[in-house]
Amino acid sequence: MAEENTPSQIGEDALLAAVEAALDDAEPDEAAAVAAAIGAHVRDQELAAAAAADGDSGPNWSDGKWKFASKVARKRRRSVRVPTDAPTDPWTAAGRADRM
């Protein structure tokens, strides 16, 4: 069975050739850092593609919106209305609680 060149494979081959050309004079630790960064980027894209295929758009406030509002009410002694587009990361949301 012959291998077919998919668009992503062709893109990866071109990227690999460009990286090899750019790293001809790189030190081993520089080349390793570039390889690690590219590997992390490719892995992130794979995870994003898998999430998109599953129909998962990432975390949202459907489960934690009211819990967060209750926590702010208890800690700051005031009620807040958490916007739907508020950050879902707890630390970021807590930092913006004064603006809600």
C-alpha positions in Angstrom: 0.0 0.0 0.0 1.6 3.3 -1.1 1.6 6.3 1.2 -0.4 9.3 0.0 0.8 12.8 0.6 -1.9 14.6 2.5 -1.9 18.4 2.7 -0.8 18.3 6.3 2.0 15.9 5.4 3.2 18.2 2.6 3.0 21.1 5.0 5.0 19.2 7.6 7.7 18.3 5.0 8.0 21.9 4.0 8.3 23.0 7.6 10.9 20.4 8.3 13.0 21.5 5.4 12.7 25.1 6.4 13.7 24.3 10.0 16.6 22.2 8.9 17.9 25.0 6.7 17.6 27.5 9.5 19.2 25.3 12.1 22.3 24.4 10.1 24.5 26.6 12.3 22.5 26.3 15.5 24.0 24.9 18.7 22.6 21.6 19.9 20.7 23.2 22.8 19.2 25.8 20.4 18.1 23.1 18.0 16.5 21.1 20.9 14.6 24.2 22.1 13.2 24.8 18.6 12.3 21.1 18.3 10.5 21.2 21.6 8.6 24.4 20.7 7.5 22.9 17.4 6.5 19.7 19.1 4.4 21.5 21.6 2.7 23.6 18.9 1.9 20.5 16.8 0.5 18.7 19.9 -1.7 21.8 20.7 -3.0 21.7 17.2 -3.8 18.0 17.5 -5.6 18.5 20.8 -7.6 21.4 19.3 -8.5 19.3 16.3 -9.6 16.4 18.5 -11.7 18.8 20.6 -13.3 20.3 17.5 -14.1 16.8 16.2 -15.8 15.9 19.5 -17.8 19.1 19.4 -16.2 20.4 22.6 -15.7 24.1 22.5 -13.8 24.2 25.8 -14.8 25.2 29.2 -17.8 27.4 29.7 -19.8 28.9 32.5 -22.8 26.5 32.2 -21.7 24.6 35.3 -19.7 27.0 37.4 -21.2 30.4 36.7 -23.6 30.4 39.6 -21.1 28.8 42.0 -18.6 31.5 41.2 -21.3 34.2 41.7 -22.1 32.7 45.1 -18.5 32.6 46.1 -18.0 36.2 45.2 -21.2 37.1 47.2 -19.8 35.3 50.3 -16.3 36.7 50.1 -17.0 40.2 49.0 -20.4 40.6 50.6 -22.0 41.8 47.4 -23.9 40.1 44.6 -22.5 40.0 41.1 -23.9 39.0 37.7 -21.3 36.9 36.0 -21.3 37.6 32.2 -21.5 34.7 29.8 -18.2 35.8 28.2 -16.4 36.1 31.5 -13.1 34.2 31.7 -13.5 30.6 32.8 -10.1 30.4 34.4 -10.7 30.8 38.2 -7.7 33.1 38.8 -8.5 35.4 35.9 -12.2 35.5 36.8 -11.4 36.3 40.5 -9.1 39.1 39.4 -12.0 40.6 37.4 -14.7 40.1 40.1 -14.6 43.8 41.0 -15.8 44.6 37.4 -18.7 42.3 37.5 
